[in-house]
């Protein structure tokens, strides 16, 4: 992904056919008849592989990982209030492209930097995507009320049906997050098709998310809620990075009941190549962990890492999302808020790391200007002062030479001398010809 996003629409759809299967024709594809996207193995082999993975997890030695997670938690809790303020200031002062590093001979000016970095929040219905966004607004703005801009739902059937854009800070428009319709636990193929469209074509505020398998009730809800229509003036944004929300309580129940179909759908959606940006896969936010016992909470975090193939320590952020419209300042969990802003910082850094390059025609001037700018920035203050003084000296000498040149006749005097020499040569030539 990253620099290759502009070519996505022109790619061969042979890989996409694995995702669409019968879903594109409107047929509902159930969770118990899916095939592995990565290996193409039949459903029985995939189900057996997941069952084996669950059994292996139950027997694996986890003491080392548990200890490392506990040490990480302890390190974050120490001086968490000051660290929270420091990271919050970084987030509020962020500008698109801040995390760019000059690589491959291309400087900052060689990247296509957007006006606003776009983060897409995805996950199963009821995972807590809208609550997470509200908590982002609360933490970044450092408020205890007035942060419930994203609508939350108790009934998953009545969840978000439209893409919604939110700028987290009221005074800054440098990055935004998009709330999205929740994925289905029983029809991953349609969701993979939706993911492909989002990443290939971009996303815009207020756009309805409709599946071929939607019931009449949902279609009527889409039509009723979308009565204002969709404005053609809405900006269509390119997705710069993805935040994948996972409900820890639900995954814990899936593992205990050996629900390999639902777990397989979760892994399939997360591992979709359209959600990855080169080697960077989506960041994982584990929600509703507060519903579990402390030991089960840590074990579920480790299991999610095993299932998705990511580090439970560095790539999974365990965040409890408050659902109240307002909070008492004493109820704010500083450690939890610190984990949230660290997740945002991580996501913005990955988004900048995978920004696309500018078109080839604009790349050469960008390289030249960027190289000159970087060379200038690398100069020390003393060297810079010496260069300025040298330039002033050259300028002064130039002025003196021009003034002296003009006072002595300048170009006119030089032209007269040349003309006299030419006349002298002509006279000499005439005399020599006359003698002959």
TORVO-529887 format. One record per residue (C-alpha): x, z, y; residue in one letter. Coordinates in pm, 1 decimal. Each point is the difference from the previous one (the first is absolute). Example, Ala and Ser with C-alpha at 12.3 -4.5 7.8 and 13.67 -1.06 7.14 Angstrom:
<nodes>
<<1230.0,780.0,-450.0>,'A'>;
<<137.0,-66.0,344.0>,'S'>;
</nodes>
This chain:
<nodes>
<<0.0,0.0,0.0>,'X'>;
<<138.1,84.8,344.7>,'X'>;
<<156.3,-320.6,127.8>,'X'>;
<<-187.7,-206.3,-257.9>,'X'>;
<<-348.1,100.3,115.5>,'X'>;
<<-50.6,-312.9,207.6>,'X'>;
<<35.6,-214.0,-311.1>,'X'>;
<<-246.8,198.1,-210.9>,'X'>;
<<-292.4,-228.2,72.1>,'X'>;
<<202.5,-301.1,-116.0>,'X'>;
<<126.3,151.2,-323.4>,'X'>;
<<-108.4,-123.3,-338.3>,'X'>;
<<-300.3,198.8,-115.4>,'X'>;
<<112.0,9.1,-360.0>,'X'>;
<<88.5,368.3,31.3>,'X'>;
<<-324.7,69.0,179.1>,'X'>;
<<-198.5,-136.0,-291.5>,'X'>;
<<106.2,305.7,-197.5>,'X'>;
<<-171.8,214.2,258.6>,'X'>;
<<-318.2,-197.5,42.5>,'X'>;
<<-91.2,-72.3,-362.8>,'X'>;
<<-379.5,-11.4,-16.4>,'X'>;
<<-49.3,200.4,320.0>,'X'>;
<<18.9,-309.0,219.5>,'X'>;
<<-302.5,-145.1,-174.2>,'X'>;
<<-205.0,309.1,73.9>,'X'>;
<<17.1,147.7,-351.3>,'X'>;
<<63.5,373.3,-8.3>,'X'>;
<<326.6,78.6,-177.2>,'X'>;
<<-18.5,342.1,-157.5>,'X'>;
<<291.1,238.7,-6.8>,'X'>;
<<17.8,10.9,-378.0>,'X'>;
<<81.7,-370.6,-35.4>,'X'>;
<<291.2,-40.5,244.2>,'X'>;
<<342.3,-135.0,-86.4>,'X'>;
<<337.1,103.5,132.5>,'X'>;
<<102.7,-208.5,300.1>,'X'>;
<<368.8,67.4,-59.6>,'X'>;
<<22.8,-72.8,-373.9>,'X'>;
<<-314.3,-191.3,-88.4>,'X'>;
<<-44.2,224.7,-305.3>,'X'>;
<<-345.0,20.1,-160.0>,'X'>;
<<-226.7,286.3,95.9>,'X'>;
<<56.8,194.0,-323.5>,'X'>;
<<377.8,-0.3,54.1>,'X'>;
<<-34.1,107.5,362.2>,'X'>;
<<-244.3,278.1,-88.4>,'X'>;
<<233.0,120.8,-273.2>,'X'>;
<<295.4,-11.4,241.5>,'X'>;
<<-186.4,215.6,252.6>,'X'>;
<<-110.2,240.4,-272.4>,'X'>;
<<360.7,29.6,-114.6>,'X'>;
<<107.6,60.1,359.1>,'X'>;
<<-253.1,282.4,37.9>,'X'>;
<<111.8,159.1,-327.0>,'X'>;
<<365.2,-39.7,95.1>,'X'>;
<<-67.3,161.9,335.8>,'X'>;
<<-163.5,299.1,-166.2>,'X'>;
<<309.5,54.9,-213.5>,'X'>;
<<270.5,-86.6,254.2>,'X'>;
<<227.1,257.1,160.4>,'X'>;
<<-122.5,42.7,357.8>,'X'>;
<<183.3,316.0,104.6>,'X'>;
<<267.2,-193.8,191.1>,'X'>;
<<-252.4,-202.3,202.5>,'X'>;
<<-217.0,305.9,64.8>,'X'>;
<<301.3,190.0,131.2>,'X'>;
<<103.8,-286.4,228.0>,'X'>;
<<-353.6,-29.3,142.6>,'X'>;
<<-6.2,375.4,61.6>,'X'>;
<<339.5,-17.6,174.8>,'X'>;
<<-124.4,-289.1,215.2>,'X'>;
<<-309.1,200.1,94.6>,'X'>;
<<208.8,303.9,88.1>,'X'>;
<<238.8,-209.0,212.8>,'X'>;
<<-291.5,-153.6,194.4>,'X'>;
<<-167.6,336.0,51.5>,'X'>;
<<312.4,143.9,164.4>,'X'>;
<<-24.3,-54.6,374.5>,'X'>;
<<-295.9,-233.9,-64.8>,'X'>;
<<-151.8,57.4,344.5>,'X'>;
<<307.5,-127.4,185.8>,'X'>;
<<48.2,-286.9,-244.7>,'X'>;
<<-365.6,-97.0,46.9>,'X'>;
<<47.1,-23.1,377.3>,'X'>;
<<316.1,-208.3,-40.5>,'X'>;
<<-159.7,-252.3,-236.2>,'X'>;
<<-319.7,-9.1,207.3>,'X'>;
<<204.2,-101.5,306.6>,'X'>;
<<166.2,-275.3,-204.3>,'X'>;
<<-341.0,-130.5,-108.7>,'X'>;
<<-147.4,12.4,352.0>,'X'>;
<<307.3,-172.2,147.3>,'X'>;
<<8.7,-269.4,-268.5>,'X'>;
<<18.9,-366.3,102.9>,'X'>;
<<-38.9,-293.6,-241.8>,'X'>;
<<342.4,-102.6,-123.5>,'X'>;
<<167.7,337.9,62.4>,'X'>;
<<113.0,12.0,-361.5>,'X'>;
<<155.8,-348.7,-8.8>,'X'>;
<<358.2,-19.4,-120.6>,'X'>;
<<216.8,-308.4,53.9>,'X'>;
<<43.5,-150.7,-346.4>,'X'>;
<<84.8,-343.8,-133.9>,'X'>;
<<144.4,-108.3,333.5>,'X'>;
<<-341.0,38.7,169.5>,'X'>;
<<-38.2,238.3,293.1>,'X'>;
<<-312.6,170.5,131.9>,'X'>;
<<-90.1,-306.9,207.5>,'X'>;
<<-15.4,-206.7,-320.1>,'X'>;
<<-300.2,191.3,-135.9>,'X'>;
<<-366.5,-69.8,76.5>,'X'>;
<<-90.8,341.1,145.0>,'X'>;
<<-378.0,57.4,31.3>,'X'>;
<<-172.7,153.7,300.7>,'X'>;
<<-126.0,276.6,-227.3>,'X'>;
<<123.5,95.6,-346.7>,'X'>;
<<-290.6,-8.8,-248.1>,'X'>;
<<-34.9,244.0,-291.0>,'X'>;
<<-274.1,-64.7,-258.4>,'X'>;
<<-149.1,301.7,-182.6>,'X'>;
<<-134.5,-82.8,-347.3>,'X'>;
<<-113.6,190.4,-308.3>,'X'>;
<<-293.3,69.5,-230.2>,'X'>;
<<-337.1,84.4,154.8>,'X'>;
<<-13.6,371.1,80.7>,'X'>;
<<377.6,44.1,-5.0>,'X'>;
<<1.0,130.1,358.5>,'X'>;
<<116.2,-300.3,205.5>,'X'>;
<<-224.8,70.3,301.3>,'X'>;
<<81.9,372.4,-7.7>,'X'>;
<<369.7,-86.6,-8.6>,'X'>;
<<-36.5,-219.1,310.7>,'X'>;
<<-187.4,276.0,184.1>,'X'>;
<<278.7,241.3,-85.6>,'X'>;
<<258.2,-251.1,122.1>,'X'>;
<<-180.6,-9.2,336.6>,'X'>;
<<-19.4,380.2,6.1>,'X'>;
<<368.2,52.7,-75.8>,'X'>;
<<144.5,-276.7,220.5>,'X'>;
<<-213.0,101.0,300.9>,'X'>;
<<49.0,370.5,-82.6>,'X'>;
<<-368.1,86.5,44.5>,'X'>;
<<-244.5,219.7,-190.8>,'X'>;
<<-320.7,-186.2,88.5>,'X'>;
<<-113.5,-348.2,96.4>,'X'>;
<<204.4,-164.1,-273.8>,'X'>;
<<-282.8,-106.6,-235.7>,'X'>;
<<-9.7,-364.6,103.9>,'X'>;
<<-5.3,-139.0,-355.3>,'X'>;
<<-335.6,49.9,-171.9>,'X'>;
<<24.0,203.9,-320.5>,'X'>;
<<-249.5,-8.9,-287.9>,'X'>;
<<-98.7,250.5,-266.0>,'X'>;
<<-161.8,-267.4,-217.4>,'X'>;
<<257.4,-256.7,-114.4>,'X'>;
<<-272.3,-264.9,-34.9>,'X'>;
<<-49.8,16.7,377.0>,'X'>;
<<367.4,-18.2,90.7>,'X'>;
<<173.4,-227.3,251.0>,'X'>;
<<-108.8,-362.4,-34.0>,'X'>;
<<182.6,-143.1,302.8>,'X'>;
<<362.2,-12.5,108.6>,'X'>;
<<50.0,243.6,287.3>,'X'>;
<<300.0,5.9,233.3>,'X'>;
<<123.8,327.6,151.7>,'X'>;
<<278.2,66.6,248.4>,'X'>;
<<114.9,351.3,-73.1>,'X'>;
<<114.2,98.3,346.4>,'X'>;
<<-243.3,-45.4,288.5>,'X'>;
<<274.6,-96.3,245.9>,'X'>;
<<210.5,-225.0,-224.8>,'X'>;
<<-86.9,-334.9,-157.3>,'X'>;
<<321.5,-45.7,-196.9>,'X'>;
<<-130.9,39.2,-353.2>,'X'>;
<<-340.3,11.1,-165.1>,'X'>;
<<-144.3,89.0,-338.7>,'X'>;
<<-284.6,-182.9,-174.2>,'X'>;
<<-260.2,178.0,-208.2>,'X'>;
<<-127.8,-216.3,-284.9>,'X'>;
<<-271.9,-12.2,-261.1>,'X'>;
<<85.6,201.4,-310.3>,'X'>;
<<112.9,-170.4,-319.2>,'X'>;
<<-225.5,3.5,-304.6>,'X'>;
<<98.6,194.6,-311.5>,'X'>;
<<-170.6,-257.3,-222.5>,'X'>;
<<83.0,-337.1,157.1>,'X'>;
<<364.8,-28.2,98.0>,'X'>;
<<12.6,-379.9,-6.1>,'X'>;
<<-232.5,-39.4,296.5>,'X'>;
<<203.0,256.0,191.9>,'X'>;
<<320.0,-192.2,-75.0>,'X'>;
<<-165.3,-310.0,142.5>,'X'>;
<<-94.5,193.2,315.7>,'X'>;
<<356.0,133.7,32.4>,'X'>;
<<138.4,-352.3,-20.7>,'X'>;
<<-232.0,-116.7,281.0>,'X'>;
<<88.2,295.8,221.0>,'X'>;
<<372.9,-52.4,-30.3>,'X'>;
<<-8.9,-380.7,11.5>,'X'>;
<<-252.4,-46.8,282.7>,'X'>;
<<34.3,323.8,196.0>,'X'>;
<<-262.5,264.0,82.6>,'X'>;
<<-216.9,61.0,304.9>,'X'>;
<<-220.2,277.2,130.1>,'X'>;
<<-364.9,-8.9,-107.1>,'X'>;
<<43.3,-250.6,-282.5>,'X'>;
<<-237.8,59.4,-292.2>,'X'>;
<<147.5,44.3,-348.1>,'X'>;
<<-231.5,-158.9,-256.6>,'X'>;
<<50.2,-36.2,-375.9>,'X'>;
<<-167.8,-260.9,-222.7>,'X'>;
<<-128.0,282.3,-221.5>,'X'>;
<<-163.1,195.6,284.1>,'X'>;
<<-354.7,105.9,-73.5>,'X'>;
<<-296.9,-99.5,212.2>,'X'>;
<<-0.8,348.4,155.9>,'X'>;
<<361.1,-31.7,115.8>,'X'>;
<<-55.7,-351.6,133.4>,'X'>;
<<-298.3,123.3,199.1>,'X'>;
<<210.5,287.1,130.3>,'X'>;
<<270.0,-245.6,107.4>,'X'>;
<<-255.4,-215.5,177.8>,'X'>;
<<-165.0,297.9,168.6>,'X'>;
<<317.6,174.1,111.4>,'X'>;
<<153.1,-323.5,119.9>,'X'>;
<<-289.0,-99.5,223.0>,'X'>;
<<228.1,-7.6,305.8>,'X'>;
<<190.1,-282.7,-163.9>,'X'>;
<<371.5,-61.9,5.1>,'X'>;
<<168.1,-102.7,325.2>,'X'>;
<<223.7,-306.7,1.4>,'X'>;
<<206.9,176.3,266.8>,'X'>;
<<111.6,269.5,-243.9>,'X'>;
<<374.8,-12.3,-62.2>,'X'>;
<<95.8,-87.8,-357.2>,'X'>;
<<302.1,208.7,-93.3>,'X'>;
<<266.2,-53.4,-263.0>,'X'>;
<<38.3,297.7,-235.0>,'X'>;
<<347.1,149.1,49.2>,'X'>;
<<-17.2,275.1,-262.5>,'X'>;
<<-248.0,164.8,-237.8>,'X'>;
<<-97.5,364.6,-56.3>,'X'>;
<<-148.4,50.4,-348.5>,'X'>;
<<-225.7,306.5,-27.1>,'X'>;
<<-48.2,166.8,-339.5>,'X'>;
<<-243.3,282.9,-78.3>,'X'>;
<<204.2,256.7,-195.1>,'X'>;
<<-308.0,180.1,-134.2>,'X'>;
<<-145.9,-322.9,-141.6>,'X'>;
<<333.1,-108.5,-154.0>,'X'>;
<<35.5,344.4,-159.8>,'X'>;
<<-339.7,-41.0,-167.9>,'X'>;
<<86.5,-356.2,-107.6>,'X'>;
<<319.9,120.6,-165.9>,'X'>;
<<-169.6,288.2,-178.0>,'X'>;
<<-279.9,-224.9,-129.4>,'X'>;
<<244.6,-284.4,-85.1>,'X'>;
<<-195.7,-243.9,217.3>,'X'>;
<<249.0,-283.6,-47.1>,'X'>;
<<-232.0,-262.3,153.0>,'X'>;
<<-24.5,173.1,338.4>,'X'>;
<<368.5,94.7,-1.4>,'X'>;
<<88.3,-358.2,-88.7>,'X'>;
<<-204.4,-129.6,292.3>,'X'>;
<<178.0,242.8,231.8>,'X'>;
<<343.4,-114.1,-118.3>,'X'>;
<<-100.5,-368.6,13.0>,'X'>;
<<-121.8,23.6,358.7>,'X'>;
<<306.3,191.3,117.0>,'X'>;
<<239.2,-245.2,-164.8>,'X'>;
<<-164.3,-306.7,153.1>,'X'>;
<<285.4,-207.8,148.3>,'X'>;
<<-211.0,-61.8,310.4>,'X'>;
<<18.8,369.8,89.0>,'X'>;
<<380.1,3.7,-24.1>,'X'>;
<<242.9,-107.1,270.4>,'X'>;
<<308.6,-140.0,-171.2>,'X'>;
<<134.7,302.8,-191.5>,'X'>;
<<-213.1,254.9,187.1>,'X'>;
<<-320.0,103.1,-177.1>,'X'>;
<<-284.8,181.3,181.8>,'X'>;
<<48.7,362.4,93.5>,'X'>;
<<-223.1,230.0,-207.9>,'X'>;
<<-209.5,276.0,157.7>,'X'>;
<<-137.6,252.4,-248.7>,'X'>;
<<-319.0,162.1,131.7>,'X'>;
<<-234.1,273.2,-130.4>,'X'>;
<<289.4,181.0,-165.5>,'X'>;
<<-136.3,321.9,148.2>,'X'>;
<<-285.2,-21.1,-254.0>,'X'>;
<<250.1,54.4,-282.5>,'X'>;
<<193.0,302.5,-113.7>,'X'>;
<<357.0,2.0,142.7>,'X'>;
<<158.8,-88.3,-337.0>,'X'>;
<<-249.9,-282.3,-68.2>,'X'>;
<<54.5,-130.1,352.5>,'X'>;
<<373.4,-43.5,-56.0>,'X'>;
<<-51.0,-147.0,-347.7>,'X'>;
<<-252.8,-252.1,131.8>,'X'>;
<<246.7,-106.5,268.2>,'X'>;
<<263.5,-59.7,-267.0>,'X'>;
<<-248.6,-189.9,-218.8>,'X'>;
<<-102.7,-227.4,287.9>,'X'>;
<<368.1,-79.2,52.0>,'X'>;
<<38.7,-85.4,-369.2>,'X'>;
<<-315.3,-212.5,0.6>,'X'>;
<<85.0,-198.4,314.4>,'X'>;
<<375.4,-15.9,-58.4>,'X'>;
<<107.5,184.8,316.7>,'X'>;
<<184.8,321.8,75.0>,'X'>;
<<-236.3,298.6,20.8>,'X'>;
<<247.3,167.3,236.6>,'X'>;
<<86.8,-271.5,252.4>,'X'>;
<<-290.6,-246.3,-19.5>,'X'>;
<<-308.0,216.7,-55.6>,'X'>;
<<-126.9,214.3,289.1>,'X'>;
<<-232.1,284.0,-99.8>,'X'>;
<<-240.0,39.4,296.8>,'X'>;
<<-312.8,213.0,17.6>,'X'>;
<<-246.9,-167.9,238.6>,'X'>;
<<-234.9,221.7,197.4>,'X'>;
<<-350.8,-140.2,30.9>,'X'>;
<<-140.2,220.7,277.6>,'X'>;
<<-87.0,-146.3,340.6>,'X'>;
<<200.1,274.0,169.9>,'X'>;
<<251.5,259.3,-107.9>,'X'>;
<<104.1,341.1,118.6>,'X'>;
<<368.3,-7.2,105.5>,'X'>;
<<69.6,277.3,-248.6>,'X'>;
<<-122.0,-219.5,-288.3>,'X'>;
<<258.0,-272.2,65.7>,'X'>;
<<250.9,-29.4,-284.9>,'X'>;
<<331.6,-85.7,166.4>,'X'>;
<<168.6,-92.7,-326.8>,'X'>;
<<-283.4,-236.4,-97.1>,'X'>;
<<9.9,-162.2,344.8>,'X'>;
<<377.4,-43.8,-27.7>,'X'>;
<<-41.4,-185.3,-331.5>,'X'>;
<<-257.8,-226.4,167.1>,'X'>;
<<220.4,-98.8,295.2>,'X'>;
<<295.4,-49.3,-236.5>,'X'>;
<<-219.1,-241.8,-197.1>,'X'>;
<<-86.7,-188.0,320.3>,'X'>;
<<365.7,-15.1,102.0>,'X'>;
<<89.9,-129.6,-347.7>,'X'>;
<<-270.3,-270.4,21.2>,'X'>;
<<103.1,-119.3,347.7>,'X'>;
<<365.5,-19.0,-105.1>,'X'>;
<<-91.9,-213.5,-301.3>,'X'>;
<<-221.9,-221.5,216.4>,'X'>;
<<289.1,-67.2,240.8>,'X'>;
<<237.9,-57.3,-289.4>,'X'>;
<<-218.1,-283.2,-135.3>,'X'>;
<<-100.9,-178.1,321.1>,'X'>;
<<1.1,-381.0,-42.1>,'X'>;
<<267.4,-217.4,159.6>,'X'>;
<<-71.2,-232.6,288.2>,'X'>;
<<-39.5,-374.5,-60.0>,'X'>;
<<324.7,-190.2,-65.7>,'X'>;
<<-23.5,-189.3,332.2>,'X'>;
<<-0.5,324.9,197.4>,'X'>;
<<262.2,167.5,-214.3>,'X'>;
<<322.4,-148.8,151.9>,'X'>;
<<-68.7,105.9,361.0>,'X'>;
<<-112.1,337.3,-130.3>,'X'>;
<<324.9,38.1,-191.9>,'X'>;
<<211.0,-86.4,305.1>,'X'>;
<<-192.4,228.7,233.8>,'X'>;
<<-12.3,275.7,-258.5>,'X'>;
<<373.9,-20.5,-71.1>,'X'>;
<<77.4,14.0,372.8>,'X'>;
<<-234.7,294.3,45.4>,'X'>;
<<148.5,192.0,-292.0>,'X'>;
<<356.6,-68.2,117.4>,'X'>;
<<-94.5,128.6,344.2>,'X'>;
<<-156.2,314.8,-145.9>,'X'>;
<<309.0,71.8,-210.4>,'X'>;
<<224.8,11.5,309.2>,'X'>;
<<97.7,345.1,116.7>,'X'>;
<<-60.0,121.1,355.3>,'X'>;
<<369.9,-32.1,94.0>,'X'>;
<<28.4,-353.1,-136.4>,'X'>;
<<-320.3,-94.9,174.3>,'X'>;
<<135.7,131.3,331.2>,'X'>;
<<325.0,-194.0,-45.2>,'X'>;
<<-192.6,-322.2,-70.5>,'X'>;
<<-212.9,46.5,312.5>,'X'>;
<<309.8,60.1,213.6>,'X'>;
<<170.6,-306.1,-148.8>,'X'>;
<<-303.1,-215.8,73.8>,'X'>;
<<-3.2,122.0,360.9>,'X'>;
<<371.8,-81.6,31.4>,'X'>;
<<-51.3,-353.5,-134.9>,'X'>;
<<-293.0,-44.2,236.9>,'X'>;
<<208.7,116.0,298.3>,'X'>;
<<284.8,-239.4,-87.6>,'X'>;
<<-246.0,-284.3,-35.6>,'X'>;
<<-148.3,72.0,345.1>,'X'>;
<<350.0,7.1,157.2>,'X'>;
<<97.2,-332.3,-158.6>,'X'>;
<<-322.2,-166.9,110.7>,'X'>;
<<38.6,133.3,356.2>,'X'>;
<<361.2,-120.1,21.1>,'X'>;
<<-99.1,-336.2,-145.0>,'X'>;
<<-270.2,-50.3,260.1>,'X'>;
<<225.5,110.5,290.2>,'X'>;
<<259.9,-265.7,-95.5>,'X'>;
<<-241.0,-287.2,-20.2>,'X'>;
<<-112.2,57.6,-354.4>,'X'>;
<<-102.3,-310.0,-188.2>,'X'>;
<<31.4,-218.5,306.4>,'X'>;
<<374.5,78.8,38.5>,'X'>;
<<61.1,-69.2,-365.4>,'X'>;
<<-190.3,-327.9,17.3>,'X'>;
<<204.0,-114.3,303.2>,'X'>;
<<324.5,64.2,-184.1>,'X'>;
<<-113.4,-198.3,-301.0>,'X'>;
<<-118.8,-287.3,221.7>,'X'>;
<<336.2,-11.7,185.1>,'X'>;
<<192.7,-13.5,-326.6>,'X'>;
<<-215.6,-287.4,-123.1>,'X'>;
<<56.8,-193.1,324.3>,'X'>;
<<374.4,56.2,-26.9>,'X'>;
<<3.4,-137.9,-352.2>,'X'>;
<<-197.8,-304.0,105.3>,'X'>;
<<242.6,-75.6,287.2>,'X'>;
<<292.1,32.2,-235.4>,'X'>;
<<-163.3,-241.5,-241.9>,'X'>;
<<-64.9,-256.9,281.2>,'X'>;
<<361.1,17.9,119.3>,'X'>;
<<133.6,-47.4,-351.6>,'X'>;
<<-228.0,-305.2,-49.2>,'X'>;
<<109.8,-150.2,339.0>,'X'>;
<<369.6,23.4,-92.8>,'X'>;
<<-66.0,-186.4,-318.8>,'X'>;
</nodes>
